[in-house]
Amino acid sequence: MPFLIDCPNCGRRSPYEFKFGGECKRAPDPGADVKAWCDYLYLYENMSGVQDEWWYHTMGCRSWLKIRRNTVTHEIIEE
């Protein structure tokens, strides 16, 4: 079984109940140029190791969760 995600509303669940929402990163200022917005929307670090991520509970409470996960070991460090 893969790692489990602790949903604050539904309890520990399989990641198959969730949709990966991407890396957490800061959005550019509203007046930023097109390149800054394209980089924000389409480019990811996709690094090995610990990163903050968004997950959407599609088969549960339909909440967005922010978790810190090691992408190599799938260990959830913080939720």
Contacts in CASP RR format, 6 or more apart in sequence:
PFRMAT RR
TARGET T0000
AUTHOR 0000-0000-0000
METHOD contacts of the structure
MODEL  1
MPFLIDCPNCGRRSPYEFKFGGECKRAPDPGADVKAWCDYLYLYENMSGV
QDEWWYHTMGCRSWLKIRRNTVTHEIIEE
1 14 0 8 1.000
2 14 0 8 1.000
2 15 0 8 1.000
2 16 0 8 1.000
2 74 0 8 1.000
3 15 0 8 1.000
3 69 0 8 1.000
3 74 0 8 1.000
3 75 0 8 1.000
3 76 0 8 1.000
4 12 0 8 1.000
4 13 0 8 1.000
4 14 0 8 1.000
4 15 0 8 1.000
4 76 0 8 1.000
5 12 0 8 1.000
5 13 0 8 1.000
5 14 0 8 1.000
5 15 0 8 1.000
5 17 0 8 1.000
5 18 0 8 1.000
5 55 0 8 1.000
5 65 0 8 1.000
5 67 0 8 1.000
5 76 0 8 1.000
5 79 0 8 1.000
6 12 0 8 1.000
6 13 0 8 1.000
6 76 0 8 1.000
6 79 0 8 1.000
7 13 0 8 1.000
7 57 0 8 1.000
7 60 0 8 1.000
7 61 0 8 1.000
7 63 0 8 1.000
7 65 0 8 1.000
8 63 0 8 1.000
8 65 0 8 1.000
8 79 0 8 1.000
9 57 0 8 1.000
9 60 0 8 1.000
9 61 0 8 1.000
9 63 0 8 1.000
10 57 0 8 1.000
10 60 0 8 1.000
10 61 0 8 1.000
13 57 0 8 1.000
13 60 0 8 1.000
15 55 0 8 1.000
16 59 0 8 1.000
17 57 0 8 1.000
17 58 0 8 1.000
17 59 0 8 1.000
17 60 0 8 1.000
18 55 0 8 1.000
18 56 0 8 1.000
18 57 0 8 1.000
18 58 0 8 1.000
18 59 0 8 1.000
18 65 0 8 1.000
19 55 0 8 1.000
19 56 0 8 1.000
19 58 0 8 1.000
20 53 0 8 1.000
20 54 0 8 1.000
20 55 0 8 1.000
21 53 0 8 1.000
21 54 0 8 1.000
21 55 0 8 1.000
21 56 0 8 1.000
22 44 0 8 1.000
22 53 0 8 1.000
22 54 0 8 1.000
23 44 0 8 1.000
23 45 0 8 1.000
23 46 0 8 1.000
23 51 0 8 1.000
23 52 0 8 1.000
23 53 0 8 1.000
23 54 0 8 1.000
24 51 0 8 1.000
24 52 0 8 1.000
24 53 0 8 1.000
24 54 0 8 1.000
24 66 0 8 1.000
25 40 0 8 1.000
27 40 0 8 1.000
28 36 0 8 1.000
28 37 0 8 1.000
28 40 0 8 1.000
45 51 0 8 1.000
47 71 0 8 1.000
48 71 0 8 1.000
48 72 0 8 1.000
49 70 0 8 1.000
49 71 0 8 1.000
49 72 0 8 1.000
50 68 0 8 1.000
50 69 0 8 1.000
50 70 0 8 1.000
50 71 0 8 1.000
50 77 0 8 1.000
51 68 0 8 1.000
51 69 0 8 1.000
51 71 0 8 1.000
52 66 0 8 1.000
52 67 0 8 1.000
52 68 0 8 1.000
53 66 0 8 1.000
53 67 0 8 1.000
53 68 0 8 1.000
53 69 0 8 1.000
54 64 0 8 1.000
54 65 0 8 1.000
54 66 0 8 1.000
55 64 0 8 1.000
55 65 0 8 1.000
55 66 0 8 1.000
55 67 0 8 1.000
56 62 0 8 1.000
56 63 0 8 1.000
56 64 0 8 1.000
56 65 0 8 1.000
57 63 0 8 1.000
57 64 0 8 1.000
57 65 0 8 1.000
65 79 0 8 1.000
66 79 0 8 1.000
67 76 0 8 1.000
67 78 0 8 1.000
67 79 0 8 1.000
68 76 0 8 1.000
68 77 0 8 1.000
68 78 0 8 1.000
68 79 0 8 1.000
69 75 0 8 1.000
69 76 0 8 1.000
69 77 0 8 1.000
70 77 0 8 1.000
END
